[in-house]
Amino acid sequence: MQARTCAINHLKALVVNAPERLRQQLRALATDQLLARCARLRSHPTQPIEYRATIAALRRTAQRSLALQPKLTISTLSSTRSSAGARRGCWLSRASG
């Protein structure tokens, strides 16, 4: 998890230092949205080299962070469902009591 956090922090630092036009598109996004958006960024040969280099760095950093994201397993899903059910049960028992 520490490597993923480091990659996210790096991505946010890249956004802060990105060209204004690109920064405006990315600044208001939540972290998950930022990761997804940056992982899909593409550059065009007509763009200035600094802009293309920034896009490449953002894309690679986002893809690295997404690759480090923990995968859900069946045991994780079943424990999530049982804890959600337990929470619902607690709420129902308090509401009816």
Residue frames as qw, qx, qy, qz and C-alpha x, y, z in Angstrom:
[[0.000, 0.885, 0.466, 0.000, 0.00, 0.00, 0.00],
 [0.340, -0.733, 0.077, 0.584, 2.86, 2.39, 0.69],
 [0.349, -0.068, 0.579, 0.734, 4.05, 2.22, -2.93],
 [0.104, 0.646, 0.666, 0.358, 0.54, 3.02, -4.18],
 [0.223, -0.896, -0.275, 0.269, 0.28, 6.00, -1.83],
 [0.395, -0.498, 0.317, 0.704, 3.65, 7.22, -3.05],
 [0.277, 0.237, 0.674, 0.643, 2.49, 6.92, -6.68],
 [0.028, -0.820, -0.559, -0.124, -0.72, 8.86, -5.91],
 [0.315, -0.818, -0.044, 0.479, 1.26, 11.61, -4.18],
 [0.388, -0.218, 0.509, 0.737, 3.60, 11.75, -7.18],
 [0.186, 0.527, 0.694, 0.453, 0.61, 12.01, -9.53],
 [0.137, -0.904, -0.390, 0.105, -0.88, 14.88, -7.53],
 [0.370, -0.647, 0.197, 0.637, 2.47, 16.71, -7.58],
 [0.335, 0.092, 0.640, 0.685, 2.59, 16.28, -11.36],
 [0.059, 0.757, 0.612, 0.220, -0.91, 17.77, -11.63],
 [0.267, -0.862, -0.151, 0.404, 0.12, 20.80, -9.56],
 [0.292, -0.561, 0.412, 0.656, 3.05, 21.41, -11.91],
 [0.492, 0.390, 0.697, 0.346, 1.19, 20.59, -15.14],
 [0.069, 0.163, 0.305, 0.936, 0.48, 23.23, -17.79],
 [0.305, 0.116, 0.357, -0.875, -2.55, 25.35, -16.86],
 [0.632, 0.108, -0.375, -0.669, -4.89, 23.90, -19.49],
 [0.615, 0.005, -0.788, 0.000, -4.22, 20.35, -18.32],
 [0.133, -0.012, -0.700, 0.701, -4.26, 21.31, -14.64],
 [0.453, 0.016, 0.107, -0.885, -7.75, 22.84, -15.01],
 [0.725, 0.023, -0.528, -0.441, -9.10, 19.55, -16.38],
 [0.670, -0.007, -0.718, 0.191, -7.63, 17.44, -13.58],
 [0.067, 0.311, -0.527, 0.788, -7.57, 19.57, -10.44],
 [0.568, -0.214, 0.203, -0.768, -11.18, 19.08, -9.30],
 [0.788, 0.021, -0.559, -0.256, -11.27, 15.29, -9.76],
 [0.780, -0.513, 0.297, -0.202, -11.41, 12.90, -6.82],
 [0.294, -0.564, 0.752, 0.173, -8.44, 10.54, -6.50],
 [0.618, 0.155, 0.768, 0.064, -10.12, 7.54, -8.17],
 [0.529, 0.801, 0.265, -0.093, -11.39, 9.72, -11.00],
 [0.032, 0.882, -0.417, -0.216, -7.96, 11.32, -11.37],
 [0.466, -0.327, 0.801, 0.187, -6.28, 7.92, -11.63],
 [0.622, 0.431, 0.652, 0.048, -8.74, 6.70, -14.26],
 [0.377, 0.912, 0.085, -0.137, -8.55, 9.93, -16.28],
 [0.085, -0.812, 0.533, 0.223, -4.75, 10.18, -16.22],
 [0.583, -0.144, 0.783, 0.162, -4.34, 6.52, -17.14],
 [0.585, 0.571, 0.565, 0.108, -6.27, 7.26, -20.35],
 [0.064, 0.874, -0.117, -0.468, -4.49, 10.50, -21.31],
 [0.764, 0.296, 0.374, 0.434, -3.05, 10.63, -24.83],
 [0.145, -0.677, 0.166, 0.702, -0.80, 13.19, -26.47],
 [0.669, 0.691, 0.268, 0.051, -0.70, 14.47, -30.03],
 [0.691, 0.077, 0.151, 0.703, 2.36, 15.36, -32.11],
 [0.146, 0.726, 0.213, 0.637, 1.01, 18.90, -32.54],
 [0.531, -0.836, -0.135, -0.027, 1.22, 19.59, -28.79],
 [0.085, 0.836, -0.486, 0.240, 4.34, 21.23, -27.32],
 [0.627, 0.214, -0.718, 0.215, 6.99, 18.79, -26.09],
 [0.062, -0.221, 0.644, -0.729, 6.56, 19.90, -22.45],
 [0.698, -0.028, 0.124, -0.705, 2.84, 19.16, -22.65],
 [0.850, 0.173, -0.456, -0.199, 3.45, 15.72, -24.19],
 [0.404, 0.273, -0.751, 0.444, 6.09, 14.89, -21.57],
 [0.336, -0.175, 0.506, -0.775, 3.71, 15.87, -18.76],
 [0.829, 0.052, -0.097, -0.548, 0.96, 13.71, -20.23],
 [0.735, 0.238, -0.632, 0.058, 3.34, 10.75, -20.51],
 [0.154, 0.242, -0.727, 0.624, 4.45, 11.16, -16.88],
 [0.550, -0.091, 0.312, -0.769, 0.85, 11.49, -15.66],
 [0.857, 0.126, -0.306, -0.396, -0.28, 8.43, -17.64],
 [0.623, 0.240, -0.708, 0.229, 2.59, 6.21, -16.47],
 [0.039, -0.219, 0.658, -0.720, 2.24, 7.28, -12.85],
 [0.683, -0.038, 0.161, -0.712, -1.53, 6.67, -12.85],
 [0.848, 0.172, -0.450, -0.220, -1.09, 3.27, -14.50],
 [0.394, 0.265, -0.763, 0.439, 1.54, 2.33, -11.91],
 [0.313, -0.156, 0.529, -0.773, -0.79, 3.32, -9.08],
 [0.811, 0.062, -0.063, -0.578, -3.66, 1.35, -10.60],
 [0.730, 0.244, -0.637, 0.020, -1.40, -1.69, -11.01],
 [0.206, 0.211, -0.747, 0.596, -0.55, -1.48, -7.30],
 [0.584, -0.245, 0.094, -0.768, -4.22, -1.32, -6.31],
 [0.295, -0.124, 0.917, -0.238, -5.21, -4.33, -4.20],
 [0.416, -0.064, -0.713, -0.561, -7.42, -6.82, -5.99],
 [0.680, -0.217, 0.284, -0.640, -10.69, -7.96, -4.46],
 [0.157, 0.141, -0.977, -0.044, -10.83, -11.62, -3.59],
 [0.544, -0.389, -0.640, -0.379, -13.81, -13.83, -2.92],
 [0.512, -0.396, -0.611, 0.455, -13.03, -13.83, 0.80],
 [0.105, -0.104, -0.130, 0.980, -12.92, -10.02, 0.78],
 [0.365, -0.220, -0.422, -0.800, -16.28, -9.84, -0.95],
 [0.591, -0.412, -0.685, -0.108, -17.92, -12.32, 1.41],
 [0.412, -0.339, -0.501, 0.681, -16.59, -10.55, 4.51],
 [0.058, -0.015, -0.071, -0.996, -17.84, -7.22, 3.11],
 [0.488, -0.322, -0.559, -0.589, -21.29, -8.67, 2.53],
 [0.586, -0.420, -0.668, 0.184, -21.48, -10.22, 5.99],
 [0.283, -0.249, -0.346, 0.859, -20.35, -7.01, 7.71],
 [0.223, -0.136, -0.258, -0.930, -22.88, -5.00, 5.66],
 [0.575, -0.386, -0.644, -0.325, -25.57, -7.43, 6.73],
 [0.509, -0.355, -0.586, 0.520, -24.48, -7.17, 10.34],
 [0.076, -0.075, -0.111, 0.988, -24.64, -3.37, 10.14],
 [0.415, -0.255, -0.447, -0.750, -28.11, -3.53, 8.63],
 [0.602, -0.383, -0.700, 0.022, -29.16, -5.96, 11.35],
 [0.345, -0.263, -0.453, 0.779, -27.90, -3.60, 14.07],
 [0.136, -0.036, -0.110, -0.984, -29.76, -0.69, 12.51],
 [0.527, -0.304, -0.598, -0.521, -32.97, -2.72, 12.22],
 [0.551, -0.386, -0.686, 0.277, -32.81, -3.93, 15.80],
 [0.191, -0.207, -0.304, 0.910, -32.29, -0.37, 17.07],
 [0.267, -0.110, -0.305, -0.908, -35.11, 0.97, 14.90],
 [0.592, -0.340, -0.626, -0.376, -37.59, -1.65, 16.05],
 [0.540, -0.278, -0.653, 0.453, -36.57, -1.54, 19.71]]
